[in-house]
């Protein structure tokens, strides 16, 4: 399912995560990722990286996960307030960033 980006405010999920509004921020992020069919990186472990012996299905599964991870990271980073963004180390895994934000 492809959803037009105009449906979702990608200029930053409101409210931005600022340290005191985790519940509101989490709900908005979950809704955004669900609408865009990008929640895979938060709900499943990363599959093994495909190699020459991988099946088409394994390659497709990895590609879907990889896209979900990259897009989820961008959406979450875009939604973090400056205070939070500066305090969180760079992550290359959406799930790591997601759970780090629960602190």
SEKEBA-831230 format. One record per residue (C-alpha): residue number from 1; residue in one letter; x, y, z. Coordinates in steps of 0.02 Angstrom, whole numbers, plus 50000, padded with zeros to 5 digits. Each point is the difference from the previous one (the first is absolute). Example, Ala and Ser with C-alpha at 12.3 -4.5 7.8 and 13.67 -1.06 7.14 Angstrom:
REM SEKEBA-831230
+-----+------+-------+-------+-------+
:  nr : rest :    px :    py :    pz :
+-----+------+-------+-------+-------+
:   1 :    A : 50615 : 49775 : 50390 :
:   2 :    S : 50069 : 50172 : 49967 :
+-----+------+-------+-------+-------+
This chain:
REM SEKEBA-831230
+-----+------+-------+-------+-------+
:  nr : rest :    px :    py :    pz :
+-----+------+-------+-------+-------+
:   1 :    X : 50000 : 50000 : 50000 :
:   2 :    X : 50071 : 50169 : 49951 :
:   3 :    X : 49941 : 50153 : 50095 :
:   4 :    X : 50035 : 50176 : 49941 :
:   5 :    X : 50122 : 50092 : 50111 :
:   6 :    X : 49883 : 50150 : 50004 :
:   7 :    X : 49887 : 49903 : 50120 :
:   8 :    X : 50134 : 50005 : 50133 :
:   9 :    X : 50086 : 50155 : 50067 :
:  10 :    X : 50180 : 49954 : 49964 :
:  11 :    X : 50058 : 50175 : 50043 :
:  12 :    X : 50011 : 49932 : 50174 :
:  13 :    X : 49879 : 49900 : 50103 :
:  14 :    X : 49909 : 50115 : 50119 :
:  15 :    X : 50033 : 50008 : 50143 :
:  16 :    X : 50187 : 49986 : 49983 :
:  17 :    X : 50080 : 49888 : 50131 :
:  18 :    X : 50064 : 50120 : 50132 :
:  19 :    X : 50032 : 49894 : 50154 :
:  20 :    X : 49830 : 50015 : 50085 :
:  21 :    X : 49878 : 49942 : 49866 :
:  22 :    X : 50055 : 49822 : 49962 :
:  23 :    X : 49823 : 49925 : 49998 :
:  24 :    X : 49933 : 50126 : 49874 :
:  25 :    X : 50157 : 49988 : 49893 :
:  26 :    X : 49999 : 49810 : 50001 :
:  27 :    X : 49817 : 49992 : 49946 :
:  28 :    X : 50029 : 50123 : 49857 :
:  29 :    X : 50154 : 49905 : 49940 :
:  30 :    X : 49909 : 49832 : 50008 :
:  31 :    X : 49853 : 50070 : 49900 :
:  32 :    X : 50115 : 50079 : 49871 :
:  33 :    X : 50103 : 49842 : 49975 :
:  34 :    X : 49843 : 49894 : 49989 :
:  35 :    X : 49918 : 50112 : 49870 :
:  36 :    X : 50158 : 49993 : 49895 :
:  37 :    X : 50020 : 49811 : 50028 :
:  38 :    X : 50171 : 50028 : 50079 :
:  39 :    X : 49981 : 49921 : 50172 :
:  40 :    X : 50091 : 49840 : 49952 :
:  41 :    X : 50167 : 50059 : 50068 :
:  42 :    X : 49923 : 50025 : 50172 :
:  43 :    X : 49902 : 49838 : 50006 :
:  44 :    X : 50120 : 49871 : 49926 :
:  45 :    X : 50183 : 49959 : 50019 :
:  46 :    X : 50114 : 50045 : 49856 :
:  47 :    X : 50011 : 49853 : 49879 :
:  48 :    X : 50168 : 49936 : 49943 :
:  49 :    X : 50079 : 50103 : 49863 :
:  50 :    X : 49974 : 49910 : 49835 :
:  51 :    X : 50144 : 49922 : 49905 :
:  52 :    X : 50020 : 49911 : 49832 :
:  53 :    X : 49914 : 49845 : 50068 :
:  54 :    X : 49849 : 50092 : 50071 :
:  55 :    X : 49830 : 49967 : 49926 :
:  56 :    X : 49896 : 50134 : 49916 :
:  57 :    X : 49884 : 49995 : 50151 :
:  58 :    X : 50145 : 50027 : 50122 :
:  59 :    X : 50065 : 50146 : 49897 :
:  60 :    X : 49826 : 50079 : 49992 :
:  61 :    X : 49976 : 49979 : 50188 :
:  62 :    X : 50167 : 50084 : 50034 :
:  63 :    X : 49965 : 50142 : 49878 :
:  64 :    X : 49830 : 50033 : 50082 :
:  65 :    X : 50080 : 50000 : 50173 :
:  66 :    X : 50143 : 50111 : 49943 :
:  67 :    X : 49881 : 50129 : 49925 :
:  68 :    X : 49893 : 49996 : 50156 :
:  69 :    X : 50153 : 50027 : 50109 :
:  70 :    X : 50070 : 50145 : 49897 :
:  71 :    X : 49834 : 50090 : 49984 :
:  72 :    X : 49953 : 49972 : 50183 :
:  73 :    X : 50167 : 50073 : 50055 :
:  74 :    X : 49974 : 50155 : 49893 :
:  75 :    X : 49823 : 50027 : 50064 :
:  76 :    X : 50051 : 49977 : 50182 :
:  77 :    X : 50154 : 50111 : 49986 :
:  78 :    X : 49896 : 50134 : 49914 :
:  79 :    X : 49877 : 49996 : 50144 :
:  80 :    X : 50127 : 50024 : 50140 :
:  81 :    X : 50018 : 50169 : 50083 :
:  82 :    X : 50174 : 50079 : 50000 :
:  83 :    X : 50030 : 49958 : 50183 :
:  84 :    X : 49963 : 49815 : 49976 :
:  85 :    X : 50089 : 49990 : 49831 :
:  86 :    X : 50160 : 50068 : 50074 :
:  87 :    X : 49996 : 49879 : 50146 :
:  88 :    X : 49974 : 49840 : 49899 :
:  89 :    X : 50147 : 49917 : 49912 :
:  90 :    X : 49979 : 49964 : 49814 :
:  91 :    X : 49917 : 49833 : 49966 :
:  92 :    X : 49988 : 49901 : 49839 :
:  93 :    X : 49861 : 49890 : 50064 :
:  94 :    X : 49823 : 50066 : 50026 :
:  95 :    X : 49964 : 49878 : 50141 :
:  96 :    X : 50153 : 50061 : 50098 :
:  97 :    X : 49946 : 50181 : 49981 :
:  98 :    X : 49821 : 49954 : 50046 :
:  99 :    X : 50050 : 49915 : 50163 :
: 100 :    X : 50129 : 50132 : 50042 :
: 101 :    X : 49858 : 50128 : 49994 :
: 102 :    X : 49907 : 49907 : 50137 :
: 103 :    X : 50133 : 50054 : 50124 :
+-----+------+-------+-------+-------+
